[in-house]
Amino acid sequence: MTDWRIAADALDLVQRDRQRDYGDAAHNLGRIAGLWSAYLGHQVDDHDVAQMMVLVKVSRSKGNYRRDNYVDAVAYTLIAEGLCDCD
């Protein structure tokens, strides 16, 4: 059965817990993007990092259920959508 509270918990992470613990998500992901860009030798942006973190959470959830992986994946999806320059 689907636990719809995961979406609410993810929103709380984005708006409260992670913001308090790590600061602005765009700034933090932008810093990570800079490091990944230097390491990989090609440009990565904050949106790319958020999308890649969703994939990390998907990978972690394969074969070993931990609710927090699903909550984090939804949270990173929300952040990625907010960073998307898709219009």
Secondary structure, DSSP 8 states (H G I E B T S, - for coil): ---THHHHHHHHIIIIIHHHHH--HHHHHHHHHHHHHHHHTS---HHHHHHHHHHHHHHHHTTS--HHHHHHHHHHHHHHHHH----
